[in-house]
């Protein structure tokens, strides 16, 4: 039994799922934010007339999507998911940072703010004994998520994630399988949602779409609802698993991956610190089994006619399996013989002590290998993202 992986390049299929970016300008810019404040010193009565902008202004688009913009007069900051902005889902998104920046610049222009640009590096000499400071004049990325779809086949998703949850990442990142079995992420023992450097998770895409369906389809048309259901069914049929990696500010700065114009999705995917599913599954063997319980078989073969009777006989069989002294302690009542007769029809004789090396339980119905494929091609009916989505300001 092996875990089969098709041969793909490590950059195939990755796209951007989130992007936070800022740029500092010399010019005086309009204040943009959720609210502002002026400081008043209660002891001295002095007032600082400089307006401080607090919070980020939500820029809304269709399907309850938004990005958030902040400007304090010099620095422009935007955060959000450009691949999702103005769309009811993001099964596929932008594969280049330039396209994401184009979405943000489309919004910034409407607010009278300068666009994000590629810059240059400047080195300022510090005071005596201090090191030079490197300054970048262009846009700086503070957070970016890259994501990819994998196909494991319909019905194999939960078994696949259970297998992934047996693996660990470098630097002490341990797997955590969510109670619903539909998500696995990796954390250190002292953190949640990854470390201050990065975060990795895998989840079942159609389950994620179902969980967010009500929010994603707010004010949607009937056509939108039909389309969304079509995407869910498409993901379910393929057995899509979403792989997602977050590069946080500390990691981006440490490896010089934060400078717009000098970083790409390809550089992120091929960075040596990124443990992708390709690396994880090189030594992974995963298979799934379809189990039919004793109770199910009793019903399927018409040995009993009710679930209650089937469960009662299964309970007797479980006692026989797990208690070596079952035959000594169990009273030979009429009920015992009823259960014995039912189980004999399945080839189980509870009057003989259970021997694991001899008894074969008829519980496994089918066993199959899971083969993972990198899922790349969007169907012909899929709504691709646009760099100029419609949006509006919150009144």
FIVO-108654 format. One record per residue (C-alpha): x, y, z; residue in one letter. Coordinates in steps of 0.25 Angstrom, whole numbers. Each point is the difference from the previous one (the first is absolute). Example, Ala and Ser with C-alpha at 12.3 -4.5 7.8 and 13.67 -1.06 7.14 Angstrom:
2
KOLZA       X       Y       Z   residuo
KOLZA      49     -18      31         a
KOLZA       6      14      -2         s
***
This chain:
395
KOLZA       X       Y       Z   residuo
KOLZA       0       0       0         x
KOLZA       6      13      -4         x
KOLZA      -4      15      -1         x
KOLZA       1       4     -14         x
KOLZA       4      14      -4         x
KOLZA       0       5     -15         x
KOLZA      12       7      -5         x
KOLZA      -2      16       1         x
KOLZA       9      12       1         x
KOLZA      -1       6      14         x
KOLZA      -5      13      -5         x
KOLZA     -12      -6      -8         x
KOLZA     -13       4       5         x
KOLZA       3      10      11         x
KOLZA      -7      14       1         x
KOLZA      -1      11      10         x
KOLZA     -11       0      10         x
KOLZA       3      12       9         x
KOLZA       9      12      -1         x
KOLZA       3      11      10         x
KOLZA       9      11      -6         x
KOLZA       4      15       4         x
KOLZA       8      11      -7         x
KOLZA       6      13       6         x
KOLZA      -1      13      -8         x
KOLZA       7      13       2         x
KOLZA     -13       8      -4         x
KOLZA     -11       4       9         x
KOLZA     -11      -9      -3         x
KOLZA     -15       0       4         x
KOLZA      -4      -7      13         x
KOLZA      -7     -13      -2         x
KOLZA      -5      -9      11         x
KOLZA     -11      -4       9         x
KOLZA       1      11      10         x
KOLZA      10      10       5         x
KOLZA       4       6      13         x
KOLZA       8      12       6         x
KOLZA       7      -2      13         x
KOLZA      -3       9      12         x
KOLZA       9       0      12         x
KOLZA      -9       0      12         x
KOLZA      11       5      10         x
KOLZA       6      11      -8         x
KOLZA     -12       4      -9         x
KOLZA       9      -1     -12         x
KOLZA      -6      -5     -13         x
KOLZA       7      -7     -11         x
KOLZA      -6       5     -13         x
KOLZA       5     -11      -8         x
KOLZA     -11      -9      -5         x
KOLZA       2     -14       3         x
KOLZA      -7     -10      -9         x
KOLZA      -5     -12       7         x
KOLZA      -6     -13      -7         x
KOLZA       0      -3     -14         x
KOLZA     -11       4     -10         x
KOLZA      -8     -12      -6         x
KOLZA      -2       0     -15         x
KOLZA     -12      -9      -3         x
KOLZA      -2      -8     -12         x
KOLZA     -11     -10      -4         x
KOLZA      -2     -13       8         x
KOLZA       4       7      14         x
KOLZA      14       1      -5         x
KOLZA       9      11       4         x
KOLZA      14       6       1         x
KOLZA       5      10      11         x
KOLZA       7      13      -3         x
KOLZA       8       9       9         x
KOLZA       8      13      -2         x
KOLZA       6       9      10         x
KOLZA       4      11      -9         x
KOLZA      13      -7      -5         x
KOLZA      -1     -15       1         x
KOLZA     -11      -8      -8         x
KOLZA      -4     -14       5         x
KOLZA      -9     -10      -6         x
KOLZA      -4     -14       5         x
KOLZA      -9     -10      -5         x
KOLZA      -2     -11     -11         x
KOLZA       1       5     -14         x
KOLZA      -3     -13      -6         x
KOLZA     -13      -1       8         x
KOLZA      -4      15      -1         x
KOLZA     -13       1      -7         x
KOLZA      -2     -15      -2         x
KOLZA      -9     -10       7         x
KOLZA      11     -10       1         x
KOLZA      15      -1      -4         x
KOLZA       3     -15      -4         x
KOLZA      10       7     -10         x
KOLZA       7      13       2         x
KOLZA      11       9      -5         x
KOLZA      13      -7      -3         x
KOLZA       8      13       0         x
KOLZA       2      11      11         x
KOLZA      -1      10     -11         x
KOLZA     -14      -3      -3         x
KOLZA      -3       1      15         x
KOLZA       6      14       1         x
KOLZA      -8       4     -13         x
KOLZA     -13      -3       8         x
KOLZA       5       8      12         x
KOLZA       5      12      -9         x
KOLZA     -14       0      -7         x
KOLZA      -6       3      14         x
KOLZA      11      10       4         x
KOLZA      -2       8     -12         x
KOLZA     -15       2       3         x
KOLZA       4       5      14         x
KOLZA      10      10      -5         x
KOLZA      12      -8       5         x
KOLZA      13      -3      -8         x
KOLZA       1     -14      -5         x
KOLZA      10     -11       5         x
KOLZA      13       0      -8         x
KOLZA      13      -7      -2         x
KOLZA      11       8       7         x
KOLZA      15       0       3         x
KOLZA       9      -3      11         x
KOLZA       6      11       8         x
KOLZA      11      -1      11         x
KOLZA       1      11      11         x
KOLZA      12       1       8         x
KOLZA      -4      -1      15         x
KOLZA       7       8      11         x
KOLZA      14      -4       5         x
KOLZA       1     -14       2         x
KOLZA     -14      -4      -5         x
KOLZA      -2      -8     -13         x
KOLZA      -5       5     -13         x
KOLZA     -15      -1      -1         x
KOLZA      -6      -6     -13         x
KOLZA     -13       8      -4         x
KOLZA      -9      -5     -12         x
KOLZA      -7      11      -7         x
KOLZA     -11      -9      -6         x
KOLZA     -11      -8       6         x
KOLZA       3     -10      11         x
KOLZA      -8     -13       2         x
KOLZA      -3      -3      15         x
KOLZA      -8     -13      -2         x
KOLZA      -3      -9     -12         x
KOLZA      -7     -13      -1         x
KOLZA       2     -10     -11         x
KOLZA      -9     -11      -3         x
KOLZA      -2     -12      -9         x
KOLZA     -10     -11      -3         x
KOLZA       2     -15       0         x
KOLZA      -9     -11      -5         x
KOLZA      -1     -13       8         x
KOLZA     -13      -5      -5         x
KOLZA     -14       0       5         x
KOLZA      -2      -6      14         x
KOLZA      15       0       3         x
KOLZA       1      13       6         x
KOLZA      -1      -3      15         x
KOLZA       9     -12      -1         x
KOLZA      10       8      -7         x
KOLZA       0      11      11         x
KOLZA       1     -11      10         x
KOLZA      13      -4      -6         x
KOLZA       5      14      -1         x
KOLZA      -3       2      14         x
KOLZA      11     -11       4         x
KOLZA      11       9      -6         x
KOLZA       8      11       7         x
KOLZA       6      13      -6         x
KOLZA      14       5       3         x
KOLZA       3       9      12         x
KOLZA     -10      -8       9         x
KOLZA     -13       3      -7         x
KOLZA      -9     -11       4         x
KOLZA     -13      -4      -8         x
KOLZA     -14       2       5         x
KOLZA     -12      -7      -6         x
KOLZA     -12       9       3         x
KOLZA     -12      -8       6         x
KOLZA      -8       0     -13         x
KOLZA      12      -7      -7         x
KOLZA      -1      10     -11         x
KOLZA      12       9       3         x
KOLZA      15      -3       5         x
KOLZA       9      11       4         x
KOLZA      14       1       6         x
KOLZA       4       7      13         x
KOLZA      10       1      10         x
KOLZA      -4      -5      14         x
KOLZA      -1      15       5         x
KOLZA      -7       6     -12         x
KOLZA     -13       1      -8         x
KOLZA      -1       2     -15         x
KOLZA      14      -3      -2         x
KOLZA      12       8       5         x
KOLZA       4      14      -1         x
KOLZA       7      -4     -13         x
KOLZA      -9      -9      -8         x
KOLZA     -13      -8       0         x
KOLZA      -3     -13      -8         x
KOLZA     -14      -7      -1         x
KOLZA      -7     -10      -9         x
KOLZA     -15      -1      -1         x
KOLZA     -12      -6      -8         x
KOLZA      -4      11     -10         x
KOLZA     -15      -4      -1         x
KOLZA      -2       0      15         x
KOLZA       6      14       1         x
KOLZA      -9       5     -11         x
KOLZA     -12      -6       7         x
KOLZA       4       6      13         x
KOLZA       1      14      -6         x
KOLZA     -12      -1      -9         x
KOLZA      -9       9       7         x
KOLZA      10      11       2         x
KOLZA       6      -2     -15         x
KOLZA     -14       1      -6         x
KOLZA      -5      12       7         x
KOLZA      -9       8     -10         x
KOLZA       3     -10     -11         x
KOLZA      -9      -2     -12         x
KOLZA      -6     -14      -3         x
KOLZA      11      -1     -11         x
KOLZA      11       2      10         x
KOLZA      -6     -10      10         x
KOLZA      -1     -10     -12         x
KOLZA      15       3      -3         x
KOLZA       4      -2      14         x
KOLZA      -7     -13       1         x
KOLZA       7      -4     -13         x
KOLZA      14       3       6         x
KOLZA      -3      -8      13         x
KOLZA      -4     -12      -8         x
KOLZA      12       1      -9         x
KOLZA       9       1      12         x
KOLZA      -7     -12       7         x
KOLZA       1      -9     -13         x
KOLZA      15       2      -1         x
KOLZA       2      -1      14         x
KOLZA       8      13       1         x
KOLZA       9       3      12         x
KOLZA       5      14       1         x
KOLZA      15       3       5         x
KOLZA       2      13       6         x
KOLZA      13       7       5         x
KOLZA       1      14       7         x
KOLZA      13       8      -1         x
KOLZA       0      10      11         x
KOLZA       7      13       2         x
KOLZA      12      -6       8         x
KOLZA       3     -11     -10         x
KOLZA      -2      10     -12         x
KOLZA      10       9       5         x
KOLZA      10     -10       5         x
KOLZA       1      -6     -14         x
KOLZA      -2      13      -8         x
KOLZA     -13      -5      -6         x
KOLZA      -8      13       4         x
KOLZA       4       9     -11         x
KOLZA     -10       2     -12         x
KOLZA       7      -2     -13         x
KOLZA      11      -9       6         x
KOLZA      -9     -11       5         x
KOLZA      -9     -10      -8         x
KOLZA      -9     -12       3         x
KOLZA      11      -9      -6         x
KOLZA      10       5      10         x
KOLZA     -10      -2      11         x
KOLZA      -3     -14      -4         x
KOLZA      14      -4      -2         x
KOLZA       5       6      13         x
KOLZA       8     -11       8         x
KOLZA      -8       3      12         x
KOLZA     -13      -4      -6         x
KOLZA      -5     -14       2         x
KOLZA     -10      -2     -10         x
KOLZA      -9     -13      -2         x
KOLZA      10      -5     -10         x
KOLZA      11      -1      10         x
KOLZA     -10      -5      11         x
KOLZA      -5     -11      -8         x
KOLZA      13      -6      -6         x
KOLZA       0     -10      12         x
KOLZA     -14      -1       3         x
KOLZA      -9     -12      -3         x
KOLZA     -15       2       0         x
KOLZA     -11      -8      -2         x
KOLZA     -15       0       4         x
KOLZA      -9     -12       3         x
KOLZA     -15      -1      -1         x
KOLZA      -5      -7      13         x
KOLZA     -13      -7       2         x
KOLZA      -3      -3      14         x
KOLZA      -6     -12       6         x
KOLZA     -13       7       2         x
KOLZA       0       5     -15         x
KOLZA       2     -14      -5         x
KOLZA     -11      -6       9         x
KOLZA      -9      10      -6         x
KOLZA       5      -2     -14         x
KOLZA      -2     -15       0         x
KOLZA     -14       1       6         x
KOLZA       5      -8      13         x
KOLZA      -7      11       8         x
KOLZA     -10      10      -4         x
KOLZA       3      12       9         x
KOLZA      12       8       4         x
KOLZA      -3      -2      15         x
KOLZA       1     -15      -2         x
KOLZA      13       2      -9         x
KOLZA       6       9      11         x
KOLZA      -3     -10      11         x
KOLZA       6     -12      -7         x
KOLZA      13       9      -4         x
KOLZA       1       4      15         x
KOLZA       1     -15       3         x
KOLZA      10      -3     -11         x
KOLZA       9      12       6         x
KOLZA       0      -6      14         x
KOLZA       4     -13      -6         x
KOLZA      11       6      -8         x
KOLZA       6       8      12         x
KOLZA      -2      -9      12         x
KOLZA       8     -12       1         x
KOLZA      -9      -6      11         x
KOLZA     -13       3      -8         x
KOLZA      -5     -14       0         x
KOLZA       3      -2      15         x
KOLZA      -8      13       4         x
KOLZA     -11       0     -10         x
KOLZA     -13      -7       5         x
KOLZA      -5      -9     -11         x
KOLZA     -14       6       0         x
KOLZA     -10      -1     -12         x
KOLZA       5      14      -4         x
KOLZA      14      -5      -1         x
KOLZA      -4     -11     -10         x
KOLZA      -8      10      -8         x
KOLZA      12       8      -2         x
KOLZA       9     -13      -2         x
KOLZA      -9      -4     -12         x
KOLZA       0      13      -6         x
KOLZA      15       1       0         x
KOLZA       2     -14      -5         x
KOLZA      -7       5     -13         x
KOLZA      12       9      -1         x
KOLZA      10     -11       3         x
KOLZA       3       4      14         x
KOLZA      -2     -10      11         x
KOLZA       0       7      14         x
KOLZA       0     -13       7         x
KOLZA      14      -2      -3         x
KOLZA      11       9       6         x
KOLZA       4      11     -10         x
KOLZA      14      -2      -5         x
KOLZA       6      12      -8         x
KOLZA       9     -10      -8         x
KOLZA     -11      -9      -4         x
KOLZA     -13       8      -1         x
KOLZA      -2       9     -12         x
KOLZA     -10      11       2         x
KOLZA      -9       3     -12         x
KOLZA       1      15       2         x
KOLZA       9       6     -11         x
KOLZA      -8       1     -13         x
KOLZA      10       7      -9         x
KOLZA      14       6       0         x
KOLZA       5      10     -10         x
KOLZA      12       8      -3         x
KOLZA       0      15       1         x
KOLZA       7       7     -12         x
KOLZA       2      15       1         x
KOLZA       0       9     -12         x
KOLZA       3      15      -1         x
KOLZA     -13       6      -5         x
KOLZA       3      11      -9         x
KOLZA     -11       2     -11         x
KOLZA     -12       9       2         x
KOLZA     -12      -5      -7         x
KOLZA      -5       7     -12         x
KOLZA     -12       6       8         x
KOLZA       9       6      12         x
KOLZA      -1      15       3         x
KOLZA      14       5      -1         x
KOLZA       5      11       9         x
KOLZA       1      14      -5         x
KOLZA      10      11       3         x
KOLZA     -11      11      -1         x
KOLZA     -11      -5       9         x
KOLZA     -12       9       4         x
KOLZA       0       5      14         x
KOLZA      -6      11       9         x
KOLZA       3       8      12         x
KOLZA      -7      -2      13         x
KOLZA      -9      12       3         x
***
